[in-house]
Amino acid sequence: MSKSIKSLAAALALTLSATAMAQQATKPEQLIKWRQSVYQILAWNTGRIKNNVEGQFNKDEVVKAANVIAALANSGLGALYAPGTETGKGWKDTAAKPEIFTDKKAAEAAGNFVKEANELAKIAATGDVAAIKVQQGKLTQTCKACHDDFRRKD
């Protein structure tokens, strides 16, 4: 990882670690809002990559987006799935199924997401559009697998 990625990841990890320590004082609704916000940022950045590999390619944009995805993937998102957030409303009603809090497959799905996000950041740095497109597909498959198992349908 580049120095800037490490700095961003460290800052995010520190922020989420502080958040995790303060969770007992944090209302479930706030945790759900943060969780929903993270996934919106992930969606925005995966869209940025998709637009670049399917349109006019800008390596810097792809690298930035991939680094954000990797940093968020490595930030300890599991802390946002604290007890009490199985139901409720953040920006909107949570779409998380109760199984995400108890099923061991959820941790495996999270691990797959982290692995593929880290690989995307590495491949993005090469500027190889075809390889980035393939890895983007692998990453989005981890998202789809988790959504299929652990997200309520709208």
MODELLER restraints for C-alpha pairs under 7 A, 6 or more apart:
rsr = mdl.restraints
at = mdl.atoms
rsr.add(forms.Gaussian(group=physical.xy_distance, feature=features.Distance(at['CA:5:A'], at['CA:67:A']), mean=6.14, stdev=0.5))
rsr.add(forms.Gaussian(group=physical.xy_distance, feature=features.Distance(at['CA:8:A'], at['CA:71:A']), mean=6.64, stdev=0.5))
rsr.add(forms.Gaussian(group=physical.xy_distance, feature=features.Distance(at['CA:9:A'], at['CA:71:A']), mean=4.69, stdev=0.5))
rsr.add(forms.Gaussian(group=physical.xy_distance, feature=features.Distance(at['CA:9:A'], at['CA:75:A']), mean=6.73, stdev=0.5))
rsr.add(forms.Gaussian(group=physical.xy_distance, feature=features.Distance(at['CA:12:A'], at['CA:75:A']), mean=5.79, stdev=0.5))
rsr.add(forms.Gaussian(group=physical.xy_distance, feature=features.Distance(at['CA:13:A'], at['CA:75:A']), mean=4.72, stdev=0.5))
rsr.add(forms.Gaussian(group=physical.xy_distance, feature=features.Distance(at['CA:13:A'], at['CA:76:A']), mean=6.84, stdev=0.5))
rsr.add(forms.Gaussian(group=physical.xy_distance, feature=features.Distance(at['CA:16:A'], at['CA:75:A']), mean=6.56, stdev=0.5))
rsr.add(forms.Gaussian(group=physical.xy_distance, feature=features.Distance(at['CA:16:A'], at['CA:76:A']), mean=6.71, stdev=0.5))
rsr.add(forms.Gaussian(group=physical.xy_distance, feature=features.Distance(at['CA:20:A'], at['CA:79:A']), mean=5.84, stdev=0.5))
rsr.add(forms.Gaussian(group=physical.xy_distance, feature=features.Distance(at['CA:28:A'], at['CA:84:A']), mean=5.81, stdev=0.5))
rsr.add(forms.Gaussian(group=physical.xy_distance, feature=features.Distance(at['CA:28:A'], at['CA:85:A']), mean=5.18, stdev=0.5))
rsr.add(forms.Gaussian(group=physical.xy_distance, feature=features.Distance(at['CA:29:A'], at['CA:88:A']), mean=6.49, stdev=0.5))
rsr.add(forms.Gaussian(group=physical.xy_distance, feature=features.Distance(at['CA:29:A'], at['CA:89:A']), mean=5.67, stdev=0.5))
rsr.add(forms.Gaussian(group=physical.xy_distance, feature=features.Distance(at['CA:29:A'], at['CA:90:A']), mean=4.89, stdev=0.5))
rsr.add(forms.Gaussian(group=physical.xy_distance, feature=features.Distance(at['CA:30:A'], at['CA:90:A']), mean=6.27, stdev=0.5))
rsr.add(forms.Gaussian(group=physical.xy_distance, feature=features.Distance(at['CA:31:A'], at['CA:80:A']), mean=5.48, stdev=0.5))
rsr.add(forms.Gaussian(group=physical.xy_distance, feature=features.Distance(at['CA:32:A'], at['CA:80:A']), mean=6.98, stdev=0.5))
rsr.add(forms.Gaussian(group=physical.xy_distance, feature=features.Distance(at['CA:32:A'], at['CA:85:A']), mean=6.40, stdev=0.5))
rsr.add(forms.Gaussian(group=physical.xy_distance, feature=features.Distance(at['CA:32:A'], at['CA:89:A']), mean=6.67, stdev=0.5))
rsr.add(forms.Gaussian(group=physical.xy_distance, feature=features.Distance(at['CA:32:A'], at['CA:90:A']), mean=4.74, stdev=0.5))
rsr.add(forms.Gaussian(group=physical.xy_distance, feature=features.Distance(at['CA:32:A'], at['CA:94:A']), mean=6.79, stdev=0.5))
rsr.add(forms.Gaussian(group=physical.xy_distance, feature=features.Distance(at['CA:33:A'], at['CA:90:A']), mean=4.11, stdev=0.5))
rsr.add(forms.Gaussian(group=physical.xy_distance, feature=features.Distance(at['CA:33:A'], at['CA:91:A']), mean=5.50, stdev=0.5))
rsr.add(forms.Gaussian(group=physical.xy_distance, feature=features.Distance(at['CA:35:A'], at['CA:80:A']), mean=5.80, stdev=0.5))
rsr.add(forms.Gaussian(group=physical.xy_distance, feature=features.Distance(at['CA:42:A'], at['CA:69:A']), mean=5.92, stdev=0.5))
rsr.add(forms.Gaussian(group=physical.xy_distance, feature=features.Distance(at['CA:45:A'], at['CA:65:A']), mean=4.95, stdev=0.5))
rsr.add(forms.Gaussian(group=physical.xy_distance, feature=features.Distance(at['CA:45:A'], at['CA:69:A']), mean=6.83, stdev=0.5))
rsr.add(forms.Gaussian(group=physical.xy_distance, feature=features.Distance(at['CA:48:A'], at['CA:65:A']), mean=6.67, stdev=0.5))
rsr.add(forms.Gaussian(group=physical.xy_distance, feature=features.Distance(at['CA:49:A'], at['CA:62:A']), mean=5.26, stdev=0.5))
rsr.add(forms.Gaussian(group=physical.xy_distance, feature=features.Distance(at['CA:49:A'], at['CA:65:A']), mean=6.59, stdev=0.5))
rsr.add(forms.Gaussian(group=physical.xy_distance, feature=features.Distance(at['CA:52:A'], at['CA:58:A']), mean=6.26, stdev=0.5))
rsr.add(forms.Gaussian(group=physical.xy_distance, feature=features.Distance(at['CA:52:A'], at['CA:62:A']), mean=6.93, stdev=0.5))
rsr.add(forms.Gaussian(group=physical.xy_distance, feature=features.Distance(at['CA:53:A'], at['CA:129:A']), mean=6.03, stdev=0.5))
rsr.add(forms.Gaussian(group=physical.xy_distance, feature=features.Distance(at['CA:53:A'], at['CA:133:A']), mean=6.19, stdev=0.5))
rsr.add(forms.Gaussian(group=physical.xy_distance, feature=features.Distance(at['CA:59:A'], at['CA:127:A']), mean=5.70, stdev=0.5))
rsr.add(forms.Gaussian(group=physical.xy_distance, feature=features.Distance(at['CA:62:A'], at['CA:124:A']), mean=6.28, stdev=0.5))
rsr.add(forms.Gaussian(group=physical.xy_distance, feature=features.Distance(at['CA:63:A'], at['CA:121:A']), mean=6.63, stdev=0.5))
rsr.add(forms.Gaussian(group=physical.xy_distance, feature=features.Distance(at['CA:63:A'], at['CA:124:A']), mean=5.26, stdev=0.5))
rsr.add(forms.Gaussian(group=physical.xy_distance, feature=features.Distance(at['CA:63:A'], at['CA:125:A']), mean=5.87, stdev=0.5))
rsr.add(forms.Gaussian(group=physical.xy_distance, feature=features.Distance(at['CA:66:A'], at['CA:120:A']), mean=6.19, stdev=0.5))
rsr.add(forms.Gaussian(group=physical.xy_distance, feature=features.Distance(at['CA:66:A'], at['CA:121:A']), mean=4.85, stdev=0.5))
rsr.add(forms.Gaussian(group=physical.xy_distance, feature=features.Distance(at['CA:66:A'], at['CA:124:A']), mean=6.68, stdev=0.5))
rsr.add(forms.Gaussian(group=physical.xy_distance, feature=features.Distance(at['CA:67:A'], at['CA:121:A']), mean=5.48, stdev=0.5))
rsr.add(forms.Gaussian(group=physical.xy_distance, feature=features.Distance(at['CA:69:A'], at['CA:117:A']), mean=6.24, stdev=0.5))
rsr.add(forms.Gaussian(group=physical.xy_distance, feature=features.Distance(at['CA:70:A'], at['CA:114:A']), mean=6.97, stdev=0.5))
rsr.add(forms.Gaussian(group=physical.xy_distance, feature=features.Distance(at['CA:70:A'], at['CA:117:A']), mean=4.87, stdev=0.5))
rsr.add(forms.Gaussian(group=physical.xy_distance, feature=features.Distance(at['CA:70:A'], at['CA:118:A']), mean=5.24, stdev=0.5))
rsr.add(forms.Gaussian(group=physical.xy_distance, feature=features.Distance(at['CA:70:A'], at['CA:121:A']), mean=6.42, stdev=0.5))
rsr.add(forms.Gaussian(group=physical.xy_distance, feature=features.Distance(at['CA:73:A'], at['CA:113:A']), mean=6.92, stdev=0.5))
rsr.add(forms.Gaussian(group=physical.xy_distance, feature=features.Distance(at['CA:73:A'], at['CA:114:A']), mean=5.11, stdev=0.5))
rsr.add(forms.Gaussian(group=physical.xy_distance, feature=features.Distance(at['CA:73:A'], at['CA:117:A']), mean=6.66, stdev=0.5))
rsr.add(forms.Gaussian(group=physical.xy_distance, feature=features.Distance(at['CA:74:A'], at['CA:114:A']), mean=6.24, stdev=0.5))
rsr.add(forms.Gaussian(group=physical.xy_distance, feature=features.Distance(at['CA:81:A'], at['CA:101:A']), mean=6.98, stdev=0.5))
rsr.add(forms.Gaussian(group=physical.xy_distance, feature=features.Distance(at['CA:86:A'], at['CA:96:A']), mean=6.76, stdev=0.5))
rsr.add(forms.Gaussian(group=physical.xy_distance, feature=features.Distance(at['CA:86:A'], at['CA:98:A']), mean=5.60, stdev=0.5))
rsr.add(forms.Gaussian(group=physical.xy_distance, feature=features.Distance(at['CA:87:A'], at['CA:94:A']), mean=6.16, stdev=0.5))
rsr.add(forms.Gaussian(group=physical.xy_distance, feature=features.Distance(at['CA:88:A'], at['CA:94:A']), mean=5.95, stdev=0.5))
rsr.add(forms.Gaussian(group=physical.xy_distance, feature=features.Distance(at['CA:95:A'], at['CA:151:A']), mean=5.39, stdev=0.5))
rsr.add(forms.Gaussian(group=physical.xy_distance, feature=features.Distance(at['CA:95:A'], at['CA:152:A']), mean=4.99, stdev=0.5))
rsr.add(forms.Gaussian(group=physical.xy_distance, feature=features.Distance(at['CA:96:A'], at['CA:150:A']), mean=5.97, stdev=0.5))
rsr.add(forms.Gaussian(group=physical.xy_distance, feature=features.Distance(at['CA:96:A'], at['CA:151:A']), mean=4.74, stdev=0.5))
rsr.add(forms.Gaussian(group=physical.xy_distance, feature=features.Distance(at['CA:96:A'], at['CA:152:A']), mean=6.12, stdev=0.5))
rsr.add(forms.Gaussian(group=physical.xy_distance, feature=features.Distance(at['CA:97:A'], at['CA:150:A']), mean=5.08, stdev=0.5))
rsr.add(forms.Gaussian(group=physical.xy_distance, feature=features.Distance(at['CA:97:A'], at['CA:151:A']), mean=5.31, stdev=0.5))
rsr.add(forms.Gaussian(group=physical.xy_distance, feature=features.Distance(at['CA:97:A'], at['CA:152:A']), mean=5.84, stdev=0.5))
rsr.add(forms.Gaussian(group=physical.xy_distance, feature=features.Distance(at['CA:99:A'], at['CA:150:A']), mean=6.41, stdev=0.5))
rsr.add(forms.Gaussian(group=physical.xy_distance, feature=features.Distance(at['CA:100:A'], at['CA:106:A']), mean=5.54, stdev=0.5))
rsr.add(forms.Gaussian(group=physical.xy_distance, feature=features.Distance(at['CA:100:A'], at['CA:150:A']), mean=5.45, stdev=0.5))
rsr.add(forms.Gaussian(group=physical.xy_distance, feature=features.Distance(at['CA:109:A'], at['CA:142:A']), mean=6.74, stdev=0.5))
rsr.add(forms.Gaussian(group=physical.xy_distance, feature=features.Distance(at['CA:109:A'], at['CA:146:A']), mean=6.10, stdev=0.5))
rsr.add(forms.Gaussian(group=physical.xy_distance, feature=features.Distance(at['CA:112:A'], at['CA:142:A']), mean=6.40, stdev=0.5))
rsr.add(forms.Gaussian(group=physical.xy_distance, feature=features.Distance(at['CA:113:A'], at['CA:139:A']), mean=6.45, stdev=0.5))
rsr.add(forms.Gaussian(group=physical.xy_distance, feature=features.Distance(at['CA:113:A'], at['CA:142:A']), mean=5.49, stdev=0.5))
rsr.add(forms.Gaussian(group=physical.xy_distance, feature=features.Distance(at['CA:116:A'], at['CA:138:A']), mean=6.65, stdev=0.5))
rsr.add(forms.Gaussian(group=physical.xy_distance, feature=features.Distance(at['CA:116:A'], at['CA:139:A']), mean=5.24, stdev=0.5))
rsr.add(forms.Gaussian(group=physical.xy_distance, feature=features.Distance(at['CA:117:A'], at['CA:139:A']), mean=6.24, stdev=0.5))
rsr.add(forms.Gaussian(group=physical.xy_distance, feature=features.Distance(at['CA:120:A'], at['CA:132:A']), mean=6.73, stdev=0.5))
rsr.add(forms.Gaussian(group=physical.xy_distance, feature=features.Distance(at['CA:120:A'], at['CA:135:A']), mean=5.74, stdev=0.5))
rsr.add(forms.Gaussian(group=physical.xy_distance, feature=features.Distance(at['CA:120:A'], at['CA:136:A']), mean=6.64, stdev=0.5))
rsr.add(forms.Gaussian(group=physical.xy_distance, feature=features.Distance(at['CA:123:A'], at['CA:131:A']), mean=6.82, stdev=0.5))
rsr.add(forms.Gaussian(group=physical.xy_distance, feature=features.Distance(at['CA:123:A'], at['CA:132:A']), mean=5.95, stdev=0.5))
rsr.add(forms.Gaussian(group=physical.xy_distance, feature=features.Distance(at['CA:124:A'], at['CA:132:A']), mean=5.83, stdev=0.5))
